[in-house]
């Protein structure tokens, strides 16, 4: 499905999955640790600075954020996980929100699992990977902030992440744009009606 990413709009933030948009559209879901760069990735994808809210304080986003792309698909930004300075009750609540979302049977075509290329996957990232595998959800892995390390180190870490998750991970930078076209290609391939049964 060819998409015009310039036609992007923020729909709303939802703190309760019962309030999510009823309209059935293909959904592309972004998950990752707090401060891994989900909002920055979404902004780079649509070439806008402030479509998705970015915060200098990790763990600030505690809602499910919906964006419309070209009136054809939803981008879904799930709450960041793994931020230790929140209370256990808050972390449980966010985990419940994420899990409930995946149980709703929505038209999830792809989950983009973000991991920080500088540090490699955390235990929380590995738990999310295991969860996605257990649910049979199609996913890809983006190694973010690739501009923060050398090209050699980035290539090495991307390879290690690929081997760990048994998937072709790709390096991404919201600063340089590296990986943006790769991500667009993946999104357009999985939201194509012709490939729906082949994912």
C-alpha positions in Angstrom: 0.0 0.0 0.0 1.6 3.3 -1.1 1.3 5.9 1.6 1.5 9.7 1.6 3.3 10.2 4.9 2.9 14.0 4.6 -0.9 13.4 5.2 -0.4 12.5 8.9 -2.5 13.6 11.8 -2.6 12.9 15.5 -5.9 11.3 16.5 -5.9 11.1 20.3 -4.2 9.7 23.4 -6.1 6.8 25.1 -5.7 5.7 28.7 -8.4 3.1 28.3 -8.5 0.5 25.5 -12.3 0.6 25.5 -12.1 4.1 24.0 -9.9 3.2 21.0 -11.1 4.2 17.5 -13.7 1.7 16.3 -12.7 2.0 12.7 -10.9 -1.0 11.3 -7.7 0.0 9.6 -4.3 -1.7 9.4 -2.4 -0.8 12.5 1.4 -0.4 12.7 2.5 -0.5 16.4 5.6 1.0 17.9 6.9 -0.5 21.1 10.1 0.0 23.1 11.7 1.1 26.3 11.1 4.6 27.5 13.3 7.1 25.8 14.3 4.7 23.0 13.1 7.2 20.4 9.6 6.1 19.4 8.2 9.6 19.1 11.3 10.8 17.2 11.0 7.8 14.8 7.3 8.7 14.1 8.2 12.3 13.5 11.0 11.4 11.1 8.7 8.9 9.3 6.2 11.7 8.5 8.9 14.4 8.2 7.4 16.6 10.9 9.1 17.8 14.1 6.2 17.8 16.5 3.5 15.3 15.3 4.4 12.9 18.1 5.3 14.4 21.5 8.9 13.9 22.6 9.9 14.3 26.2 13.3 14.7 27.9 11.8 12.8 30.8 11.6 9.0 30.1 8.4 7.3 31.0 6.2 10.4 30.6 4.0 8.9 27.9 1.5 6.7 29.8 -1.1 6.4 27.1 -1.7 4.7 23.7 -1.3 7.4 21.1 -3.0 7.0 17.7 -2.0 8.7 14.4 -3.6 8.5 11.0 -1.4 8.1 7.9 -2.9 9.1 4.6 -6.3 8.2 6.0 -5.4 4.5 5.3 -3.5 3.2 8.3 -3.1 3.9 12.0 0.3 4.2 13.7 -0.1 3.2 17.3 2.5 4.4 19.8 2.3 2.2 22.9 3.6 3.4 26.4 7.3 3.0 26.9 8.2 0.2 29.2 11.1 -0.4 31.7 11.4 3.0 33.3 12.4 2.3 36.9 11.6 5.7 38.4 7.9 5.1 38.2 6.0 3.3 40.9 5.3 -0.4 40.6 1.6 0.2 40.4 2.2 2.6 37.4 4.4 0.1 35.7 1.9 -2.6 36.2 -0.8 -0.4 34.8 1.1 0.4 31.7 2.0 -3.3 31.2 -1.7 -4.1 31.5 -2.6 -1.4 29.0 -0.1 -2.9 26.5 -1.2 -6.5 27.0 -4.9 -5.5 26.8 -4.3 -3.8 23.5 -2.8 -6.9 22.0 -5.7 -9.0 23.2 -8.3 -6.9 21.4 -8.0 -8.6 18.0 -7.3 -5.3 16.1 -5.9 -5.4 12.6 -2.2 -5.4 13.7 -0.1 -5.8 10.6 3.3 -5.0 12.2 5.0 -4.3 15.5 8.1 -2.2 15.3 10.3 -3.1 18.3 12.8 -0.4 19.0 16.0 -1.0 20.9 18.9 1.4 21.6 21.8 0.5 19.4 24.3 1.9 21.9 23.4 -0.6 24.6 21.8 -3.5 22.8 18.5 -5.1 23.8 17.5 -4.9 27.5 15.8 -7.7 29.5 12.6 -5.8 28.9 13.2 -5.8 25.1 13.8 -9.6 25.3 10.5 -10.1 27.2 8.7 -8.0 24.6 10.3 -10.1 21.9 9.2 -13.3 23.6 5.7 -11.9 24.0 5.4 -11.1 20.3 6.6 -14.5 19.4 4.1 -16.2 21.7 1.3 -14.1 20.2 2.4 -14.8 16.6 2.5 -11.0 15.9 4.5 -9.9 12.8 7.4 -7.6 13.9 10.6 -6.0 12.8 13.4 -4.6 15.0 14.9 -1.1 14.6 18.2 -0.3 16.3 17.7 3.4 17.1 20.2 6.3 17.7 22.7 4.9 15.1 24.2 8.3 14.7 25.5 8.2 18.3 28.1 5.5 17.5 30.5 4.8 14.7 29.3 3.1 11.5 31.5 0.1 12.3 30.1 -0.2 15.8 26.6 0.3 14.5 27.0 -2.4 11.8 28.4 -4.8 14.4 25.6 -4.2 16.9 22.9 -4.4 14.3 24.2 -7.8 13.3 24.3 -9.0 16.9 20.7 -7.8 17.4 19.6 -9.6 14.2 21.2 -12.8 15.5 19.7 -12.5 18.9 16.1 -11.9 17.6 16.5 -14.1 14.5 15.3 -11.2 12.3 16.9 -8.7 9.9 17.2 -5.7 12.3 18.0 -2.3 10.7 19.8 0.7 12.1 17.8 3.9 12.5 18.6 7.5 13.2 16.0 10.3 13.6 18.9 12.7 13.2 20.4 11.5 9.9 17.3 9.7 8.5 19.1 6.4 8.3 16.6 3.5 8.1 13.6 5.7 7.3 13.1 4.4 3.8 13.7 0.8 5.0 10.9 1.3 7.6 8.6 2.8 5.0 9.2 -0.1 2.7 8.3 -2.6 5.5 5.2 -0.7 6.5 3.9 -0.5 2.9 4.6 -4.2 2.3 2.7 -5.4 5.3 -0.3 -3.0 4.8 -0.7 -4.1 1.2 -4.0 -6.1 1.0 -2.3 -8.6 -1.3 0.2 -9.6 1.4 -2.2 -9.7 4.3 -2.3 -13.5 4.4 1.4 -13.9 3.7 2.8 -12.1 6.8 
